Amino acid sequence: MGTRLERKLAFITGACSGIGQATAELFIAEGARVLAADIQDEAGAALEARFPGRLKYARCDVTQPAQIQAAIDRAAAEFGGLDIVFNNAGAGGQRGGMEEMTVEGWDQTMNLLLRSVMCGTMYALPHLKARGGGAIVNTASISALAAGYAPVAYSTAKAAVLHFSKVTAADLARHRIRVNAVVPGFIATQIFGTGFGLDRAGAEAMAATLSERGAKLQPAARVGRAGDVAEAVLYLCSDAASFVTGTHIVVDGGMTIGPRSSWDPEVPNAVREALGITPEMLQALADAAKAKARG
Ligand code: NAI
């Protein structure tokens, strides 16, 4: 048990699985009380039973603004205030690129991933102001930084979440409210399976497969876990980050450092290949440099 969030009152969306659940558990271990907002009633009840008096579950579909407002108001009423908001709930949304796009899919994805974050911020504002300040963290994604990691609608929504975090940090600084984002890479959670239409058990099996096989996806040479992201969220919400606002922490095991060839010696460097530079030429250069150094 730590004390980094002692007496803090937190609202977390998507708290019944993956990154949100790991964050709820870590927050509680650090002294916070948590209102866990999600649409998984059974999992929510199980969490309440695990953390009596420390965690309350609220059914809250984040695509429904009125439900977000009701859950936030309930958190503030039950706990006597609100210090921390983690706008995290999400799913894959509209699959594919522009050839698969539909207006409905686009709107649903934006409502789930972006409007929800705006609503979580807007409805929490009076409660955070009443406490004299607070911390908001929003979950973005490495798909906000570059193409190739996720579908078009999802990636666009996450890029907007990143920018929203910056502009609201500026807007809310006068109220002593800090706003930051976390930017996860590939984290072994159920989100991949649910995106393929699997039920939660099937999605958990797919997460386990990613856990077994995902080490080679990134330079860190191990799979990303929900707890890795939770640690970053804890830091951003704690007093240790009181001078940190309007920015983000990338938790991706180095996946976005650069092209795979920059860190994986088994992958050929495409630029060198395009220049016609062969491994033999590089070896000859290295040998010549060594010979020169030896005199
Ligand atoms: P997860 O599937 O394990 O957890 C997502 C949670 O959000 C679930 O408990 C689900 O019930 C809840 N949720 C989904 N739709 C909801 C709705 N309409 N209203 C309320 N709750 C809803 O997935 P994970 O990975 O923990 O996802 C959390 C966040 O992290 C999401 O925003 C996701 O986009 C983001 N993320 C995840 C990455 C990964 O590799 N797992 C990478 C980058 C970002």
Boltz pocket constraint, residues with backbone or C-beta under 6 A from the ligand:
constraints:
  - pocket:
      binder: B
      contacts: [[A, 13], [A, 14], [A, 15], [A, 16], [A, 17], [A, 18], [A, 19], [A, 20], [A, 37], [A, 38], [A, 39], [A, 40], [A, 60], [A, 61], [A, 62], [A, 63], [A, 87], [A, 88], [A, 89], [A, 90], [A, 91], [A, 112], [A, 139], [A, 140], [A, 141], [A, 142], [A, 183], [A, 184], [A, 185], [A, 186], [A, 187], [A, 188], [A, 189], [A, 190], [A, 191], [A, 194], [A, 226]]
      max_distance: 6.0
